Amino acid sequence: MGLHESSLQNKVHGHCDQVFLFLFQLKYMTSDRIKHAQESTLTQEQIRERFETRRSILENACRVHKNSIQFRKVRSSIQYIQPLEAYYCPIPKCSSTTWKRLLKSVRDYFDVKKSRIGSPREWSHKRTENVDAFVFVRDPYSRLLSAYVDKLFGPNTLYWKRIGTYVVANFRSYASAKSLRCGHDVTFAEFIKYVIHAQTTGVHRDWHFIPVHDHCHFCDYPYRYVGHLETLSEDMQFILNAIGSPVPYTSDFDSSTLINNSNTALSVMRPEIEDCMDLEEAARRIWKKWHARGIISKSELFPLASEQMENFDLQYFQNESLKALNRSESKESRRTQKTEALTEAYGSVPLEDRLRLQELLFLDFELFGFDPAPPEVFPAKFDREDKGYSYFSPYD
């Protein structure tokens, strides 16, 4: 096949993909999808009405889909906040860490222990009709990317061993012995193939990666408040006021995130990580992870030279990280980085896999009103131009 013929064939295939994508998405076009541009300043009444809208969407969807075979429920660890007579169901990658910290402060304030309730059957014994129950959800595409960045791209030997080695062994041709042993270099496209396979077969699932609709028994229990990560600050403040929390909400967790991430990867897990990659790559991956999450501006470059990595000083690295955080642009500007990372990540995933993933996430869209075909995941055309920067390449 000549060069011109090959180029023409690629263009034809690309055009066919776009036409097929457009036709496929037509069936999802609906007016009641919840749009999240950026978190805006709303009145308390407007926020209350938004919660009512979300609750209505959930209840209507449950009436239609409650017995769907797509539900693959997992046991959820419901928390009963005894002093406030409230229930919270944590979902990984949906602000669960933020709520964990906050609820610990609430329990400390009242000097009580954490109480867990395992299932809706047990809830019935707690007279739940008079208490508030809340949960937080998230756009499913960004949730999967967040899980990948946190558990596989960022240095995390627990998940490299548990999930990474499985992904490499089952979804990569001609894998190296090192990759099979370490699972340290899983790509996002490979990760999505794993997610599709795990959700389709039920094999080797992990609760960080399964869809939100499989958590928390959404159609079995009447949640009064369904918060969205995309409107986290407004939703958390409203819920805390509604349940009478004596502990206020604070959104300043970025500095502790930098310290915790670097401590875990570059100190606690360091011996295991260095068995699979050099320390500089690990540190650079952490830095790119913070770029992709919008914690520090991507204009803030990795602060250490290769020579400095030979005698690595964790305290110095953390100090430089905090300086970069303080120099970074506004949170609104850094939100753009999350969008860019989302676009880059899904741009590496074949259309066939994106469409299959869309089908498997169908109940997330129906229950919570998220857009099944956002432009970051299903653009009219991906921009393939090399911009000299990648959120998933440690060394550029």
C-alpha positions in Angstrom: 0.0 0.0 0.0 1.4 3.4 -1.0 1.9 6.3 1.4 -0.9 8.3 -0.2 -3.3 5.3 -0.1 -2.5 4.7 3.6 -3.0 8.3 4.5 -6.3 8.4 2.6 -7.5 5.2 4.3 -6.7 6.7 7.7 -8.7 9.8 6.9 -11.7 7.7 5.7 -11.6 5.6 8.9 -11.4 8.7 11.0 -14.4 10.2 9.2 -16.4 7.0 9.6 -15.6 7.0 13.3 -16.9 10.6 13.7 -20.1 9.8 11.8 -20.7 6.7 13.9 -20.0 8.5 17.1 -22.4 11.3 16.2 -25.2 8.8 15.4 -24.5 6.8 18.6 -24.7 9.9 20.8 -28.0 11.2 19.4 -29.9 8.7 21.5 -28.4 10.3 24.7 -29.3 13.9 23.9 -31.7 14.9 26.7 -32.6 18.2 28.4 -32.4 17.1 32.0 -28.7 16.4 32.2 -27.0 18.3 34.9 -24.3 20.7 33.6 -21.3 21.5 35.7 -19.3 24.3 34.1 -17.6 25.7 37.2 -18.7 25.9 40.8 -20.8 29.1 41.0 -22.0 31.2 43.9 -25.7 30.3 44.5 -28.1 31.2 47.2 -29.0 28.6 49.8 -32.4 28.2 48.2 -30.9 27.6 44.8 -28.6 24.9 46.3 -31.6 23.3 48.0 -33.5 23.2 44.7 -30.5 21.7 43.0 -30.5 18.9 45.6 -34.2 18.4 45.0 -33.5 18.1 41.3 -30.8 15.5 41.8 -33.0 13.5 44.2 -35.9 13.6 41.6 -33.5 12.4 38.9 -32.3 9.5 41.1 -35.8 8.5 42.2 -37.2 8.6 38.6 -34.2 6.6 37.3 -34.6 4.0 40.1 -38.2 3.4 39.2 -37.1 2.5 35.7 -33.8 0.7 36.3 -34.0 -0.7 39.8 -33.9 -4.3 38.6 -31.4 -3.7 35.8 -28.8 -6.5 35.3 -26.2 -3.7 35.1 -26.2 -3.4 38.9 -23.3 -5.4 40.4 -23.6 -4.3 44.0 -20.8 -4.3 46.5 -21.1 -4.2 50.2 -21.0 -0.6 51.2 -19.7 0.6 54.6 -22.4 3.1 55.7 -21.4 5.5 58.4 -23.9 6.5 61.0 -23.0 9.9 62.5 -24.6 9.3 65.8 -24.4 12.8 67.4 -26.0 14.4 64.2 -28.5 11.6 63.4 -27.2 11.4 59.9 -25.9 8.7 57.5 -23.0 9.0 55.0 -22.0 6.4 52.4 -18.4 6.9 51.2 -17.5 6.2 47.6 -13.8 6.0 46.5 -12.6 9.0 44.4 -15.8 11.0 45.3 -14.4 13.2 48.1 -14.4 10.3 50.6 -11.0 11.3 52.0 -12.2 14.8 52.6 -15.3 13.5 54.4 -13.2 11.0 56.4 -11.1 13.9 57.8 -14.1 16.1 58.5 -16.2 13.4 60.2 -13.3 12.4 62.4 -13.3 16.1 63.5 -17.1 15.8 64.2 -16.6 12.6 66.3 -13.7 14.1 68.1 -15.8 17.1 69.0 -18.5 14.9 70.5 -16.0 12.3 71.8 -17.8 9.4 70.1 -16.6 6.4 68.1 -17.3 5.7 64.5 -20.4 3.6 63.8 -20.8 1.5 60.7 -24.0 0.0 59.2 -23.6 -2.6 56.5 -26.8 -2.6 54.5 -30.2 -1.1 54.0 -31.7 -4.1 55.9 -29.8 -3.0 58.9 -30.8 0.7 58.4 -34.4 -0.2 59.0 -33.6 -0.7 62.7 -32.3 2.8 63.1 -35.6 4.7 62.4 -34.0 6.3 59.3 -37.2 8.1 58.2 -36.3 11.0 60.5 -32.6 11.3 59.8 -30.6 12.8 56.9 -28.7 10.5 54.6 -26.2 11.8 52.1 -23.7 10.6 49.5 -21.3 12.2 47.0 -20.9 11.1 43.4 -18.8 12.3 40.5 -18.7 12.4 36.7 -17.7 8.8 35.9 -15.1 9.6 33.3 -13.2 11.9 35.5 -13.5 9.5 38.4 -11.8 6.7 36.4 -9.0 9.1 35.4 -8.6 10.2 39.0 -8.4 6.6 40.1 -5.8 5.8 37.4 -3.7 8.8 38.3 -3.8 8.0 42.0 -3.4 4.2 41.9 -1.4 3.4 38.8 0.3 6.4 37.2 1.4 7.8 40.5 3.8 5.6 42.4 1.7 3.1 44.3 3.3 -0.3 44.8 0.2 -1.8 46.4 -1.9 -1.2 43.3 1.0 -1.9 40.9 1.1 -5.4 42.4 -2.7 -5.9 42.8 -4.0 -4.4 39.6 -1.0 -3.3 37.4 0.5 -6.7 37.0 -2.9 -8.2 36.2 -3.5 -5.5 33.5 -0.1 -6.0 31.9 -0.5 -9.8 31.9 -4.0 -9.7 30.3 -4.1 -6.6 28.2 -0.6 -6.0 26.8 1.1 -8.0 24.0 4.8 -8.7 24.3 5.1 -7.3 27.9 8.6 -7.2 29.3 9.5 -9.3 32.3 9.9 -6.2 34.4 6.4 -4.9 33.5 4.9 -8.3 34.3 6.7 -8.4 37.6 6.1 -4.8 38.7 3.0 -3.5 36.9 4.4 0.0 37.1 3.8 1.3 33.6 0.1 0.6 32.8 -1.2 3.1 30.3 -4.6 4.7 30.6 -5.8 2.9 27.4 -4.8 -0.5 29.0 -6.5 0.5 32.2 -9.8 1.2 30.4 -9.6 -2.2 28.8 -9.2 -3.7 32.2 -12.2 -1.7 33.6 -14.4 -2.9 30.7 -13.4 -6.5 31.2 -13.8 -6.4 35.0 -17.2 -4.8 34.8 -18.4 -7.1 32.0 -17.2 -10.4 33.6 -17.1 -9.5 37.3 -13.5 -10.8 37.4 -10.7 -9.0 39.4 -12.9 -6.0 40.2 -11.7 -3.3 42.6 -14.0 -0.9 44.4 -12.0 2.1 43.4 -12.7 1.4 39.7 -16.2 0.0 39.6 -19.0 2.4 38.6 -20.6 4.6 41.3 -24.0 2.9 40.7 -22.6 -0.3 42.2 -22.0 1.4 45.5 -24.3 2.5 48.3 -27.6 0.8 47.3 -28.9 3.9 45.6 -32.3 2.4 44.7 -32.8 0.7 48.1 -32.5 3.7 50.3 -33.8 7.3 50.1 -30.8 9.6 50.1 -31.9 13.1 50.9 -28.7 14.8 49.6 -26.7 13.6 46.6 -23.7 15.8 46.5 -21.5 16.2 43.4 -17.7 16.5 43.5 -18.0 19.2 40.8 -19.9 21.4 43.3 -18.1 20.1 46.4 -17.7 23.3 48.3 -21.3 24.5 48.0 -22.7 21.0 48.6 -20.5 20.2 51.7 -21.3 23.5 53.3 -25.0 23.1 52.7 -25.1 19.5 54.1 -23.0 20.4 57.1 -25.5 23.2 58.0 -28.5 20.9 57.3 -27.3 18.1 59.7 -26.2 20.6 62.3 -22.4 20.0 62.2 -20.4 22.0 64.7 -17.4 21.6 62.5 -17.1 23.9 59.5 -16.0 23.0 56.1 -12.5 23.9 54.9 -11.4 23.5 51.3 -7.6 23.8 52.0 -6.4 20.3 51.8 -3.9 20.8 49.0 -0.8 21.3 51.3 -1.6 18.1 53.3 -2.1 16.2 50.0 1.4 17.2 48.8 3.0 16.1 52.1 1.0 12.8 52.3 1.6 11.9 48.7 5.4 12.4 48.9 5.7 10.7 52.3 3.9 7.6 51.1 5.6 7.2 47.8 9.1 8.6 48.5 9.6 7.3 52.0 7.2 4.5 53.0 7.1 2.7 49.7 10.5 3.8 48.5 12.3 0.4 48.6 9.5 -1.3 46.6 9.3 1.5 44.2 13.0 1.6 43.5 12.8 -2.1 42.7 10.7 -1.1 39.7 11.8 2.4 38.7 14.4 4.9 39.7 13.5 7.5 42.3 13.7 10.4 39.9 11.0 9.0 37.7 8.8 8.3 40.8 9.2 11.8 42.0 8.5 13.2 38.6 5.3 11.1 38.3 4.1 12.5 41.6 4.8 16.0 40.2 2.8 15.3 37.1 0.0 13.7 39.2 -0.3 17.1 41.0 -0.5 18.8 37.6 -3.2 16.5 36.3 -5.2 17.0 39.6 -4.9 20.8 39.3 -3.1 21.1 42.6 -0.1 23.0 41.3 0.1 24.9 38.0 1.7 23.0 35.2 4.0 26.0 34.7 5.7 24.9 37.9 8.4 22.7 36.7 10.0 19.7 38.5 12.3 21.4 41.1 15.2 19.0 41.3 18.1 18.3 39.0 19.2 14.7 38.3 22.3 15.3 40.5 20.1 16.3 43.4 18.2 13.0 43.2 21.4 11.1 43.9 21.2 12.4 47.5 17.5 12.8 47.7 16.2 15.0 50.5 12.5 14.5 51.1 12.1 17.5 53.3 13.6 19.7 50.6 11.4 18.2 48.0 8.3 18.9 50.1 9.4 22.5 50.8 9.8 23.1 47.1 6.4 21.5 46.5 4.7 23.9 49.0 6.5 26.8 47.4 5.2 25.7 44.0 1.7 25.5 45.5 1.9 29.0 46.8 3.1 30.3 43.5 0.4 28.5 41.5 -2.4 30.3 39.7 -6.0 30.4 41.1 -8.0 27.3 41.5 -10.2 28.4 38.7 -7.2 28.5 36.3 -6.0 25.1 37.6 -9.4 23.5 36.8 -8.4 23.9 33.2 -5.5 21.4 33.8 -8.0 18.8 34.9 -9.9 19.2 31.6 -6.7 19.0 29.6 -5.6 15.9 31.4 -9.0 14.3 30.8 -8.9 15.1 27.1 -5.4 13.8 26.7 -6.1 10.6 28.6 -9.3 9.6 26.7 -7.6 10.7 23.5 -5.4 7.6 23.9 -8.4 5.3 24.2 -9.8 3.7 21.0 -13.3 4.8 20.0 -14.6 1.3 20.3 -13.4 1.1 24.0 -14.8 4.6 24.8 -18.2 3.5 23.4 -18.2 0.3 25.3 -17.2 2.1 28.5 -20.1 4.5 27.9 -22.5 1.6 27.8 -21.2 0.2 31.0 -21.5 3.6 32.8 -25.1 4.0 31.5 -26.6 3.8 35.0 -24.3 6.5 36.3 -25.6 8.8 33.7 -29.2 7.9 34.4 -29.1 7.9 38.2 -27.1 11.1 38.6 -27.7 13.2 35.5 -24.1 13.3 34.2 -23.4 13.8 30.5 -22.7 10.5 28.7 -20.8 12.2 25.9 -18.8 15.1 27.2 -16.6 16.8 24.6 -13.4 15.9 26.5 -14.2 12.2 26.0 -16.1 12.3 22.7 -14.8 15.4 20.8 -15.6 15.9 17.2 -11.9 15.5 16.6 -9.0 14.9 18.9 -6.2 17.4 18.6 -3.2 15.2 17.8 -0.7 18.1 17.5 2.4 17.6 19.7 2.3 20.5 22.2 5.6 19.5 23.9 3.8 18.7 27.1 2.0 15.6 28.4 0.4 15.1 31.8 1.4 11.5 31.6 5.0 11.7 30.5 7.3 12.3 33.5 10.2 13.7 31.7 8.8 16.4 29.3 
